[in-house]
Amino acid sequence: MTTTPTTSLEDPDPTSSTREAFLTLLALAAAGVSPLVIVAASSGLAPMPVLFSVVALPGMAIVTGVLLHARATGMARLSRRLWLGILAGILLTLALDAVRVAGVHLGYLPDSVTMFAT
């Protein structure tokens, strides 16, 4: 009987794959609430500090918990995906802020774009 060698990206245990898929969806859902906080705050649903502490912080805690669990249980693929997503989110937030600040200073965007914290 011959077995095919598995690469580091393949997981021969279906239970582990199901757990990884569940944790991936959990982290994706938790990370997806942060952009909705901005929409809710700009529509006047609640002030940004309240929405941040009630919605965004728990979402970040869940993503952090999934990342720590993935690292502790050897789910390297999930850990890499989460780190890549976090890095991409940070870099794209910086790029968005650069465009936003430039747009306000050049007069292409209204000053109220920067006033989410009120």
N, CA and C atoms as an extended XYZ file, in Angstrom:
354
Properties=species:S:1:pos:R:3:atomname:S:1:resname:S:1:resid:I:1 pbc="F F F"
N         0.839       -1.162        0.000 N   MET     1
C         0.000        0.000        0.000 CA  MET     1
C         0.895        1.239        0.000 C   MET     1
N         0.641        2.122       -0.941 N   THR     2
C         1.429        3.341       -1.020 CA  THR     2
C         0.577        4.514       -0.564 C   THR     2
N         1.227        5.437        0.074 N   THR     3
C         0.540        6.655        0.497 CA  THR     3
C         1.184        7.828       -0.210 C   THR     3
N         0.379        8.782       -0.501 N   THR     4
C         0.914        9.976       -1.148 CA  THR     4
C         1.363       10.943       -0.061 C   THR     4
N         2.514       11.524       -0.246 N   PRO     5
C         2.982       12.475        0.764 CA  PRO     5
C         2.115       13.729        0.748 C   PRO     5
N         1.907       14.267        1.929 N   THR     6
C         1.115       15.492        2.032 CA  THR     6
C         2.049       16.685        2.159 C   THR     6
N         1.616       17.790        1.594 N   THR     7
C         2.395       19.014        1.742 CA  THR     7
C         1.964       19.710        3.015 C   THR     7
N         2.622       20.774        3.361 N   SER     8
C         2.298       21.488        4.591 CA  SER     8
C         0.939       22.176        4.508 C   SER     8
N         0.410       22.360        3.291 N   LEU     9
C        -0.890       23.015        3.147 CA  LEU     9
C        -2.043       22.029        3.190 C   LEU     9
N        -1.773       20.745        3.114 N   GLU    10
C        -2.817       19.738        3.167 CA  GLU    10
C        -2.932       19.205        4.581 C   GLU    10
N        -4.159       18.949        4.999 N   ASP    11
C        -4.398       18.400        6.320 CA  ASP    11
C        -5.124       17.068        6.157 C   ASP    11
N        -4.478       15.950        6.500 N   PRO    12
C        -5.102       14.654        6.279 CA  PRO    12
C        -6.279       14.376        7.213 C   PRO    12
N        -6.409       15.098        8.320 N   ASP    13
C        -7.468       14.864        9.294 CA  ASP    13
C        -8.697       15.694        8.945 C   ASP    13
N        -9.822       15.059        8.537 N   PRO    14
C       -11.003       15.830        8.165 CA  PRO    14
C       -11.594       16.610        9.332 C   PRO    14
N       -11.454       16.113       10.548 N   THR    15
C       -11.959       16.844       11.711 CA  THR    15
C       -11.217       18.158       11.867 C   THR    15
N        -9.917       18.116       11.668 N   SER    16
C        -9.114       19.322       11.764 CA  SER    16
C        -9.507       20.313       10.665 C   SER    16
N        -9.777       19.811        9.473 N   SER    17
C       -10.192       20.682        8.374 CA  SER    17
C       -11.526       21.343        8.668 C   SER    17
N       -12.455       20.608        9.259 N   THR    18
C       -13.746       21.166        9.623 CA  THR    18
C       -13.580       22.222       10.703 C   THR    18
N       -12.737       21.957       11.679 N   ARG    19
C       -12.473       22.921       12.747 CA  ARG    19
C       -11.813       24.173       12.178 C   ARG    19
N       -10.877       23.997       11.260 N   GLU    20
C       -10.207       25.139       10.643 CA  GLU    20
C       -11.192       25.968        9.824 C   GLU    20
N       -12.078       25.308        9.109 N   ALA    21
C       -13.088       26.027        8.322 CA  ALA    21
C       -14.020       26.807        9.239 C   ALA    21
N       -14.435       26.193       10.347 N   PHE    22
C       -15.297       26.895       11.303 CA  PHE    22
C       -14.586       28.107       11.888 C   PHE    22
N       -13.339       27.933       12.298 N   LEU    23
C       -12.587       29.056       12.873 CA  LEU    23
C       -12.336       30.150       11.838 C   LEU    23
N       -12.133       29.768       10.588 N   THR    24
C       -11.964       30.754        9.515 CA  THR    24
C       -13.232       31.587        9.356 C   THR    24
N       -14.384       30.925        9.317 N   LEU    25
C       -15.654       31.643        9.185 CA  LEU    25
C       -15.938       32.512       10.403 C   LEU    25
N       -15.596       32.023       11.586 N   LEU    26
C       -15.778       32.802       12.812 CA  LEU    26
C       -14.929       34.073       12.777 C   LEU    26
N       -13.660       33.935       12.397 N   ALA    27
C       -12.774       35.100       12.315 CA  ALA    27
C       -13.236       36.068       11.226 C   ALA    27
N       -13.692       35.537       10.105 N   LEU    28
C       -14.187       36.386        9.024 CA  LEU    28
C       -15.411       37.177        9.457 C   LEU    28
N       -16.345       36.534       10.137 N   ALA    29
C       -17.537       37.229       10.619 CA  ALA    29
C       -17.177       38.274       11.671 C   ALA    29
N       -16.275       37.920       12.581 N   ALA    30
C       -15.881       38.859       13.634 CA  ALA    30
C       -15.146       40.065       13.055 C   ALA    30
N       -14.304       39.845       12.060 N   ALA    31
C       -13.570       40.954       11.441 CA  ALA    31
C       -14.488       41.799       10.569 C   ALA    31
N       -15.554       41.226       10.068 N   GLY    32
C       -16.459       41.945        9.186 CA  GLY    32
C       -17.340       42.964        9.873 C   GLY    32
N       -17.431       42.926       11.202 N   VAL    33
C       -18.294       43.889       11.891 CA  VAL    33
C       -17.652       45.268       12.012 C   VAL    33
N       -16.341       45.346       11.975 N   SER    34
C       -15.681       46.646       12.129 CA  SER    34
C       -16.060       47.653       11.046 C   SER    34
N       -16.077       47.277        9.767 N   PRO    35
C       -16.523       48.242        8.753 CA  PRO    35
C       -17.982       48.661        8.944 C   PRO    35
N       -18.802       47.768        9.479 N   LEU    36
C       -20.202       48.108        9.718 CA  LEU    36
C       -20.348       49.142       10.832 C   LEU    36
N       -19.393       49.171       11.758 N   VAL    37
C       -19.411       50.170       12.826 CA  VAL    37
C       -19.283       51.564       12.230 C   VAL    37
N       -18.421       51.710       11.246 N   ILE    38
C       -18.232       53.016       10.605 CA  ILE    38
C       -19.517       53.455        9.910 C   ILE    38
N       -20.166       52.538        9.225 N   VAL    39
C       -21.422       52.853        8.545 CA  VAL    39
C       -22.499       53.235        9.560 C   VAL    39
N       -22.600       52.465       10.633 N   ALA    40
C       -23.609       52.747       11.653 CA  ALA    40
C       -23.350       54.091       12.337 C   ALA    40
N       -22.090       54.403       12.615 N   ALA    41
C       -21.767       55.683       13.259 CA  ALA    41
C       -22.045       56.856       12.325 C   ALA    41
N       -21.724       56.714       11.055 N   SER    42
C       -21.944       57.815       10.119 CA  SER    42
C       -23.424       58.029        9.830 C   SER    42
N       -24.243       56.999       10.010 N   SER    43
C       -25.685       57.162        9.804 CA  SER    43
C       -26.388       57.682       11.050 C   SER    43
N       -25.650       57.830       12.146 N   GLY    44
C       -26.216       58.384       13.363 CA  GLY    44
C       -26.872       57.363       14.267 C   GLY    44
N       -26.649       56.094       14.038 N   LEU    45
C       -27.243       55.054       14.876 CA  LEU    45
C       -26.786       55.182       16.327 C   LEU    45
N       -25.507       55.399       16.516 N   ALA    46
C       -24.924       55.590       17.843 CA  ALA    46
C       -23.567       56.253       17.656 C   ALA    46
N       -23.047       56.884       18.708 N   PRO    47
C       -21.715       57.490       18.585 CA  PRO    47
C       -20.635       56.430       18.375 C   PRO    47
N       -19.604       56.815       17.664 N   MET    48
C       -18.512       55.882       17.347 CA  MET    48
C       -17.889       55.258       18.594 C   MET    48
N       -17.611       56.025       19.677 N   PRO    49
C       -17.004       55.369       20.853 CA  PRO    49
C       -17.869       54.243       21.425 C   PRO    49
N       -19.182       54.422       21.404 N   VAL    50
C       -20.074       53.376       21.922 CA  VAL    50
C       -20.045       52.162       21.014 C   VAL    50
N       -20.197       52.382       19.715 N   LEU    51
C       -20.173       51.268       18.773 CA  LEU    51
C       -18.832       50.556       18.780 C   LEU    51
N       -17.755       51.315       18.930 N   PHE    52
C       -16.428       50.704       18.952 CA  PHE    52
C       -16.296       49.764       20.149 C   PHE    52
N       -16.722       50.231       21.323 N   SER    53
C       -16.546       49.404       22.517 CA  SER    53
C       -17.525       48.239       22.580 C   SER    53
N       -18.708       48.388       21.984 N   VAL    54
C       -19.714       47.338       22.066 CA  VAL    54
C       -19.599       46.329       20.919 C   VAL    54
N       -19.165       46.784       19.741 N   VAL    55
C       -19.158       45.903       18.570 CA  VAL    55
C       -17.743       45.588       18.080 C   VAL    55
N       -16.932       46.620       17.842 N   ALA    56
C       -15.619       46.401       17.226 CA  ALA    56
C       -14.625       45.715       18.166 C   ALA    56
N       -14.576       46.133       19.422 N   LEU    57
C       -13.630       45.508       20.353 CA  LEU    57
C       -13.897       44.013       20.561 C   LEU    57
N       -15.150       43.604       20.772 N   PRO    58
C       -15.377       42.149       20.860 CA  PRO    58
C       -15.002       41.413       19.577 C   PRO    58
N       -15.228       42.039       18.423 N   GLY    59
C       -14.819       41.417       17.159 CA  GLY    59
C       -13.324       41.227       17.089 C   GLY    59
N       -12.583       42.249       17.516 N   MET    60
C       -11.116       42.134       17.529 CA  MET    60
C       -10.659       41.073       18.528 C   MET    60
N       -11.353       40.982       19.655 N   ALA    61
C       -10.999       39.966       20.651 CA  ALA    61
C       -11.225       38.560       20.102 C   ALA    61
N       -12.301       38.381       19.344 N   ILE    62
C       -12.577       37.064       18.752 CA  ILE    62
C       -11.502       36.703       17.734 C   ILE    62
N       -11.129       37.655       16.877 N   VAL    63
C       -10.083       37.385       15.886 CA  VAL    63
C        -8.768       37.056       16.585 C   VAL    63
N        -8.442       37.802       17.624 N   THR    64
C        -7.222       37.540       18.386 CA  THR    64
C        -7.278       36.158       19.040 C   THR    64
N        -8.427       35.808       19.585 N   GLY    65
C        -8.582       34.486       20.195 CA  GLY    65
C        -8.429       33.367       19.181 C   GLY    65
N        -8.999       33.535       18.000 N   VAL    66
C        -8.862       32.526       16.948 CA  VAL    66
C        -7.395       32.410       16.527 C   VAL    66
N        -6.727       33.550       16.401 N   LEU    67
C        -5.312       33.537       16.021 CA  LEU    67
C        -4.472       32.815       17.074 C   LEU    67
N        -4.690       33.119       18.343 N   LEU    68
C        -3.932       32.454       19.403 CA  LEU    68
C        -4.232       30.951       19.442 C   LEU    68
N        -5.488       30.597       19.246 N   HIS    69
C        -5.855       29.171       19.217 CA  HIS    69
C        -5.203       28.466       18.023 C   HIS    69
N        -5.211       29.131       16.873 N   ALA    70
C        -4.596       28.531       15.680 CA  ALA    70
C        -3.110       28.297       15.891 C   ALA    70
N        -2.438       29.256       16.496 N   ARG    71
C        -1.004       29.093       16.758 CA  ARG    71
C        -0.747       27.999       17.784 C   ARG    71
N        -1.584       27.950       18.826 N   ALA    72
C        -1.381       26.972       19.894 CA  ALA    72
C        -1.663       25.544       19.445 C   ALA    72
N        -2.570       25.381       18.502 N   THR    73
C        -2.936       24.035       18.061 CA  THR    73
C        -2.247       23.626       16.764 C   THR    73
N        -1.340       24.440       16.271 N   GLY    74
C        -0.560       24.081       15.093 CA  GLY    74
C        -1.275       24.266       13.770 C   GLY    74
N        -2.276       25.104       13.728 N   MET    75
C        -2.972       25.390       12.468 CA  MET    75
C        -2.223       26.506       11.742 C   MET    75
N        -1.101       26.131       11.148 N   ALA    76
C        -0.213       27.112       10.525 CA  ALA    76
C        -0.885       27.840        9.369 C   ALA    76
N        -1.672       27.119        8.598 N   ARG    77
C        -2.325       27.739        7.447 CA  ARG    77
C        -3.311       28.822        7.898 C   ARG    77
N        -4.122       28.540        8.909 N   LEU    78
C        -5.064       29.525        9.432 CA  LEU    78
C        -4.323       30.692       10.068 C   LEU    78
N        -3.265       30.398       10.785 N   SER    79
C        -2.464       31.452       11.408 CA  SER    79
C        -1.880       32.392       10.357 C   SER    79
N        -1.346       31.821        9.274 N   ARG    80
C        -0.792       32.649        8.194 CA  ARG    80
C        -1.870       33.508        7.553 C   ARG    80
N        -3.041       32.921        7.324 N   ARG    81
C        -4.141       33.684        6.721 CA  ARG    81
C        -4.555       34.848        7.605 C   ARG    81
N        -4.651       34.606        8.897 N   LEU    82
C        -5.054       35.679        9.813 CA  LEU    82
C        -4.006       36.780        9.866 C   LEU    82
N        -2.727       36.413        9.955 N   TRP    83
C        -1.676       37.432        9.978 CA  TRP    83
C        -1.663       38.245        8.692 C   TRP    83
N        -1.849       37.577        7.566 N   LEU    84
C        -1.898       38.279        6.286 CA  LEU    84
C        -3.085       39.240        6.245 C   LEU    84
N        -4.230       38.802        6.728 N   GLY    85
C        -5.406       39.662        6.776 CA  GLY    85
C        -5.218       40.859        7.683 C   GLY    85
N        -4.595       40.642        8.827 N   ILE    86
C        -4.329       41.747        9.757 CA  ILE    86
C        -3.374       42.745        9.124 C   ILE    86
N        -2.304       42.247        8.518 N   LEU    87
C        -1.335       43.132        7.864 CA  LEU    87
C        -1.978       43.903        6.715 C   LEU    87
N        -2.763       43.219        5.895 N   ALA    88
C        -3.446       43.893        4.780 CA  ALA    88
C        -4.411       44.946        5.303 C   ALA    88
N        -5.124       44.638        6.372 N   GLY    89
C        -6.049       45.610        6.959 CA  GLY    89
C        -5.341       46.852        7.455 C   GLY    89
N        -4.195       46.675        8.102 N   ILE    90
C        -3.431       47.822        8.596 CA  ILE    90
C        -2.923       48.665        7.431 C   ILE    90
N        -2.323       48.014        6.443 N   LEU    91
C        -1.772       48.758        5.305 CA  LEU    91
C        -2.861       49.481        4.506 C   LEU    91
N        -3.979       48.829        4.281 N   LEU    92
C        -5.049       49.466        3.510 CA  LEU    92
C        -5.751       50.563        4.306 C   LEU    92
N        -5.796       50.436        5.627 N   THR    93
C        -6.338       51.520        6.448 CA  THR    93
C        -5.448       52.747        6.351 C   THR    93
N        -4.138       52.547        6.392 N   LEU    94
C        -3.213       53.671        6.234 CA  LEU    94
C        -3.358       54.322        4.861 C   LEU    94
N        -3.503       53.502        3.815 N   ALA    95
C        -3.685       54.048        2.461 CA  ALA    95
C        -5.003       54.815        2.362 C   ALA    95
N        -6.064       54.279        2.935 N   LEU    96
C        -7.356       54.958        2.908 CA  LEU    96
C        -7.285       56.289        3.646 C   LEU    96
N        -6.632       56.308        4.797 N   ASP    97
C        -6.505       57.560        5.542 CA  ASP    97
C        -5.676       58.584        4.782 C   ASP    97
N        -4.640       58.137        4.088 N   ALA    98
C        -3.836       59.073        3.297 CA  ALA    98
C        -4.681       59.720        2.207 C   ALA    98
N        -5.488       58.920        1.526 N   VAL    99
C        -6.365       59.460        0.478 CA  VAL    99
C        -7.424       60.369        1.092 C   VAL    99
N        -7.990       59.948        2.220 N   ARG   100
C        -9.027       60.736        2.879 CA  ARG   100
C        -8.498       62.086        3.350 C   ARG   100
N        -7.371       62.095        4.001 N   VAL   101
C        -6.786       63.351        4.486 CA  VAL   101
C        -6.420       64.258        3.311 C   VAL   101
N        -5.832       63.692        2.284 N   ALA   102
C        -5.496       64.490        1.106 CA  ALA   102
C        -6.757       65.052        0.460 C   ALA   102
N        -7.817       64.252        0.388 N   GLY   103
C        -9.072       64.718       -0.197 CA  GLY   103
C        -9.694       65.849        0.582 C   GLY   103
N        -9.616       65.788        1.910 N   VAL   104
C       -10.154       66.880        2.734 CA  VAL   104
C        -9.320       68.141        2.532 C   VAL   104
N        -8.000       68.009        2.543 N   HIS   105
C        -7.131       69.187        2.385 CA  HIS   105
C        -7.226       69.805        0.998 C   HIS   105
N        -7.475       68.985       -0.011 N   LEU   106
C        -7.592       69.510       -1.373 CA  LEU   106
C        -9.013       69.957       -1.714 C   LEU   106
N        -9.942       69.719       -0.803 N   GLY   107
C       -11.304       70.165       -1.012 CA  GLY   107
C       -12.182       69.198       -1.787 C   GLY   107
N       -11.719       67.988       -2.029 N   TYR   108
C       -12.530       67.005       -2.750 CA  TYR   108
C       -13.497       66.268       -1.832 C   TYR   108
N       -13.198       66.236       -0.541 N   LEU   109
C       -14.067       65.589        0.434 CA  LEU   109
C       -14.466       66.623        1.489 C   LEU   109
N       -15.658       66.512        2.049 N   PRO   110
C       -16.077       67.462        3.088 CA  PRO   110
C       -15.310       67.233        4.397 C   PRO   110
N       -15.228       68.261        5.213 N   ASP   111
C       -14.546       68.139        6.502 CA  ASP   111
C       -15.230       67.145        7.420 C   ASP   111
N       -16.520       66.915        7.236 N   SER   112
C       -17.244       66.012        8.121 CA  SER   112
C       -16.815       64.555        7.972 C   SER   112
N       -16.059       64.224        6.954 N   VAL   113
C       -15.597       62.857        6.752 CA  VAL   113
C       -14.719       62.411        7.931 C   VAL   113
N       -14.018       63.335        8.531 N   THR   114
C       -13.112       62.979        9.628 CA  THR   114
C       -13.773       63.039       10.991 C   THR   114
N       -15.053       63.340       11.081 N   MET   115
C       -15.721       63.572       12.364 CA  MET   115
C       -16.573       62.407       12.834 C   MET   115
N       -16.034       61.177       12.882 N   PHE   116
C       -16.806       60.038       13.336 CA  PHE   116
C       -16.902       59.962       14.849 C   PHE   116
N       -15.979       60.551       15.574 N   ALA   117
C       -15.920       60.373       17.017 CA  ALA   117
C       -16.923       61.234       17.770 C   ALA   117
N       -17.679       62.063       17.110 N   THR   118
C       -18.619       62.926       17.833 CA  THR   118
C       -19.946       62.270       18.017 C   THR   118
